[in-house]
């Protein structure tokens, strides 16, 4: 009992800094209700682009409602992150392409539009995550 009281008193007198936060990612303007949205977060330089989602820190899926979707990643260590979203219309977990270009919608944090001269990478897509944060990622259909 003494240890429990001492531990409680120490926590009160010396509060520890919260080392983890949450990140809510929102996307709207999806062209239809088909499939789901895949949300991937990255925490390392050189990890984007990642066509097969092998270098992401965490990846989750969420349903679509009213042509939008959101997901909240909880318990994330503070740090530098980038986000990639995929409107996975056929639910196969990968970026489907036509001849060269993706046929499903995708987007990256800090990018309103994408193109051959405006390609994403971790440095351009990343942001500092210090507190619970909500971001909106723009969707692109080519």
VOGU-3710 file (C-alpha; in Angstrom, 3 decimals, decimal comma):
1> xxxxxxxxxx> 0,000/0,000/0,000  2,872/2,372/0,784  4,349/1,770/-2,694  1,040/2,604/-4,379  0,679/5,848/-2,411  4,300/6,776/-3,123  3,887/6,068/-6,854  0,702/8,152/-6,992  2,389/11,002/-5,126  5,420/10,905/-7,451
11> xxxxxxxxxx> 3,166/11,063/-10,517  1,344/14,052/-9,076  4,510/15,896/-8,040  6,551/15,055/-11,146  4,182/14,607/-14,091  5,777/12,876/-17,057  5,584/14,400/-20,513  3,217/12,559/-22,816  5,368/10,752/-25,357  2,592/9,677/-27,703
21> xxxxxxxxxx> -0,110/11,557/-29,557  -2,906/10,876/-32,017  -3,160/11,811/-35,680  -6,531/12,052/-37,408  -6,394/12,041/-41,193  -9,415/13,175/-43,180  -10,101/13,007/-46,918  -13,128/14,308/-48,790  -14,134/14,594/-52,428  -13,882/10,881/-53,183
31> xxxxxxxxxx> -15,424/10,225/-56,582  -17,658/7,395/-55,374  -18,535/5,167/-52,413  -16,782/2,070/-53,799  -14,205/0,216/-51,727  -12,487/1,850/-48,777  -9,688/4,310/-48,046  -6,261/3,094/-47,050  -4,323/5,410/-44,725  -0,547/4,926/-44,413
41> xxxxxxxxxx> 1,813/6,943/-42,218  5,579/7,112/-42,664  8,296/8,157/-40,236  11,565/7,727/-42,167  13,308/9,718/-44,857  13,475/7,916/-48,185  10,315/5,910/-47,475  8,169/7,751/-50,055  7,264/6,890/-52,762  6,343/3,399/-51,584
51> xxxxxxxxxx> 4,220/1,718/-54,245  3,826/-1,526/-52,253  3,411/-0,023/-48,755  6,429/-1,918/-47,432  8,124/1,043/-45,731  5,191/2,580/-43,872  5,141/2,928/-40,112  1,456/1,982/-39,864  -1,318/1,295/-42,323  -5,075/1,119/-41,714
61> xxxxxxxxxx> -8,303/1,145/-43,696  -11,559/3,005/-43,137  -14,984/2,954/-44,708  -16,373/5,698/-46,942  -19,427/7,769/-46,046  -20,730/10,723/-48,062  -17,674/10,602/-50,333  -15,286/11,166/-47,427  -13,358/9,106/-44,896  -11,293/9,569/-41,743
71> xxxxxxxxxx> -9,001/7,511/-39,581  -7,363/8,277/-36,241  -3,983/6,746/-35,506  -3,594/6,591/-31,744  -0,544/6,120/-29,554  1,991/7,496/-32,047  5,386/8,642/-30,786  6,034/12,341/-31,347  8,173/12,972/-34,422  8,304/13,644/-38,149
81> xxxxxxxxxx> 5,575/11,967/-40,239  4,125/11,895/-43,738  0,756/10,513/-44,820  -0,312/8,673/-47,969  -3,930/7,825/-48,763  -5,366/5,506/-51,403  -8,999/5,313/-52,492  -8,832/1,541/-52,910  -11,968/1,093/-54,981  -11,504/-2,657/-55,471
91> xxxxxxxxxx> -10,144/-3,361/-51,959  -7,000/-5,125/-53,154  -4,580/-3,088/-50,998  -2,428/-1,821/-53,848  -2,204/1,098/-56,247  -3,810/-0,060/-59,469  -2,412/1,489/-62,641  -3,547/1,852/-66,202  -0,768/2,149/-68,766  1,489/4,139/-66,405
101> xxxxxxxxxx> -0,715/6,273/-64,174  -2,807/5,215/-61,167  -6,493/4,602/-61,908  -7,539/4,994/-58,265  -7,394/8,153/-56,174  -4,377/8,889/-53,994  -2,860/11,738/-52,038  -0,011/12,812/-49,758  0,196/15,205/-46,862  1,293/18,722/-47,921
111> xxxxxxxxxx> 0,283/18,108/-51,573  -2,778/19,642/-53,164  -1,971/18,208/-56,596  0,512/15,746/-57,997  2,223/15,401/-61,349  5,429/14,443/-63,105  7,099/17,671/-61,965  5,525/17,626/-58,501  6,318/14,173/-57,161  6,044/13,400/-53,456
121> xxxxxxxxxx> 8,885/12,348/-51,206  9,203/12,136/-47,436  10,899/15,505/-47,050  8,186/17,388/-48,974  5,299/15,397/-47,464  6,398/15,347/-43,838  5,332/17,461/-40,881  6,227/17,612/-37,190  3,742/15,820/-34,956  3,997/17,191/-31,396
131> xxxxxxxxxx> 0,385/17,164/-30,170  -2,899/15,504/-31,088  -3,457/16,702/-34,639  -6,043/16,541/-37,425  -5,029/16,986/-41,064  -6,886/16,854/-44,362  -5,223/15,184/-47,338  -6,347/16,136/-50,841  -7,358/13,298/-53,167  -6,041/13,191/-56,741
141> xx> -7,484/11,233/-59,649  -5,421/11,185/-62,824
//
